[in-house]
């Protein structure tokens, strides 16, 4: 999860998705949350979350490197069979990730994107 100045949102983005996927998968997930040079205390919030959730791994860029670099930092540290990323602002319904897991099946790769109408309304997966 790339996060830049998302102190107020990061926990609210992680907790419901984590709960939905734990229920769906029945196993632990790894959360790699990358603070991309935030100036609002995002990293402190990530470490607070990690103190409550042992599956949260706080990562940090000392200065802002951008979305692509933050995603790359997280993906490079990933250790589980599947890896994805989501924005730290909570714009996706947790059920979207359950649907993504269900679609994955035995495939090697899954590309999921929201339709423009879903982006505008904030609904759907």
N, C-alpha and C positions, 0 to 999 in steps of 0.2 A: 504494500500500500504506500504509494508516494504521498507525502503530506508537506505542504508548504503553508505556514500560518493557518493551521487547522486545529488549534488548541481546543476550541469549543466543539468541534465536530468529530474528532478522531474516535473517541470512545463510543459515541452514538452510531458511528459507521461500523465499528468492529463488533460490538456486543450482539446485535440482532442477527447479523450474518453468521457469526460464530455459533450462536444457539441453533439457528435453522440448519446449518450444515452438520453440526454434531448430531442432531436428531436424525437427519437424513442418512448420514454416513455411519453413525455409531462409533466414531473414532475421533481421536484428537487431530486438530489442525495446527498448522504452523503459520503464525502471522509475522511477516517481516515488514515492519513499518519503518519507512525511511523518511526521516525529517530532512527536507531539502533546504537547509539554510534558513529556517524560520527565525523570526524575530519576536514571536508572540508567546513563547513558552510551550510550543508544540512538543519539543523533545521531552520536557518535564512531564507533560501529560502522557506521552508514550511510555516513559519509564514508570510512571505511576500505574498505568494499565498493566505493564509487564510485572509489577510487583503483585498484582492480583491474579494475573493469568500467566502461568509458566510457559504457555505456548506462544507468547508474544516476544519477539526478538527486536529490540530497539536498534536501529541503525541511523547514522547521522552523516550528513554532508556539512562540513564547517561553513561552507558558503553555498549559495544557490547555484545548482548546476543544471536545473531544468527537469521537466517531466521524464524525458527519455533516460537521462542519467539515473534518476531516482528509481525508475522501473528496472533498469539494468542492475543497479546495486542490489536490489531485492532478489531479482531472478538469479543472479550469480551466487547468492547465499542459500537459495532454496534447496531443500533436501528431500522433499516428498515426491511421489510419483507424478502428481499433477501440480501445475502451477498456473496461477492467473493473477491478475491485479485488479483492483477496484479503487476508485477515487475516494479520498478521505472525507469528502463532503456529504456522504450518505445519500447520493442521488439515485441509488438503485435499491429496489425493494429486495429484502433478503430472499424472498421466494424465487427471484430470478436466478440465484445461485443454486438453489435446489433443482430448478428446472435444467440448469446447465449440467449439473452432475448426472441427472437422469438421461440427458441427451448424449452424454459422453460415451456411455456403454464401453465397448471394447475398442473404440477408436483411438488413434494415436494423437489426433489434434482436433480441436473443436474451436470454431470461430463464431462468436455470438456478438451481435450488435443490435442496438435499438433502432427501430424505424423512426424516421424524422417526426412522425405524428406522435410517437410515444415520448420523444424528447420534449416536444412542445407542451404536452399535457402532463408530463411527469409520471405517467402511468405505464404499466406494462413492462415486459421483459424483452 
